[in-house]
Amino acid sequence: MNGMETGNGAGAPLRVLIVGCGALVEEYQGPAAREAQRLGLLEVVGLVDRSEDRLARCSRFFPSAARYTDLDAACEADLALIATPARSHSSLALAMLGRHCHLLVEKPMCASAAEAAAMQAEADRLDRVLAVGHFRRFFPALETIRSMIGSGVFGPVRRIVAEEGGLFRWPAASAGFFTREEGGGGVTLDIGIHMLEILVSWLGVPEVLDYADDAMGGVELNSAARLRWASGAEAEIRLSWDVELANRYRVEFERATVTWRTGQATDLLIEMDGVSAPQLATSRRAHGSSAEYSLPQHGYLGAFTAQWKDVVDAIREKREPRVTSRTAGAALALVESMYGRKRLLDIPYLEPAEQLRARQLAGVQ
């Protein structure tokens, strides 16, 4: 993979174009890209968004970057971050690949598994890196669990119980999260795509045994599913945008149980023979330019920075990035399978007539 045909030397910073300047870029991708720029990995040369206000807010991270409201007018770049609503990812990715850019595409990768396959096929044809923004894969704690599963140190995985959710508080720049037309789905596609991509990276692609959510014509706020792998391992998952859940993943091995709490970059709890022992997955100084970036409360920034470094290294070293379309696309296919076999979540407080109307609105029997 020839990632440096643009004239930059092998060690020169990659020119980056950020397409979409919403909350994700303001909160995480912008600060992380600025840190990667400080480290000499990249230079953000352009910002693209339809909103002048969003462009102005994000330009504080990159005051020398050019600002564009029209992608067609944007400057040349080696690497593009696509951080727009999911429905636009495929068309924007294909357009940027046509300009010979490598890509970092935010999650969900696109609107369908078919689009994911088409994006990867075009990236392969043009010999471009296509990375997907599942930043949690750069948490040392999650990589440690993956290593535990791969090594068999605690025996095979028997069961996983994963719950994640709470009141929706993300400062979204658009209403795309809440419409199927723009966002593609609700909590299952938002939080759930993170969870499913992690599970696929650990154990491969499972079968969907059961899926239920509360969408009645709109997007779902709550959902639940059961999954099973060919190995016999099963998973029970719950997701919510309006109920505070346990926010933890419990991986039950044959000889131990390992618990990860969402948002914790480095911390795990290992239980063996009824005894619990907190574990630190790695040195807190190992991820980021200073110790603070790997502290659990700052783990997101450290992970986003590590993700930028991985993508730049993948381009320079002509290798795949850590998060590819294989796991991201498989997670999308699982969401599609879930939506395809949906049943309505039990809502016991509805009267019989209301239950009937709810099922009609949900499009299920």
Secondary structure, DSSP 4 states (H G I P E B T S, - for coil): ----TTS--TTSPEEEEEE--SHHIIIIIHHHHHHHHHTTSEEEEEEE-S-HHHHHHHTTT-TTSEEES-GGGPPP-SEEEE-S-GGGHHHHHHHHHHTT-EEEEESS-SS-HHHHHHHHHHHHHHT--EEEE-GGGG-HHHHHHHHHHHHTTT--EEEEEEEEE-S-----SSSGGG-HHHH--SHHHHHHHHHHHHHHHHH-PPEEEEEEE--SSS--SEEEEEEE-TTS-EEEEEEESSS----EEEEEESS-EEEEETT-SSEEEEEETTEEEEEE-S-TTSSSSSGGGGSGGGHHHHHHHHHHHHHHHHHHHT---SS-HHHHHHHHHHHHHHHHT-EEPP-TTS-HHHHHHHHHHHT--
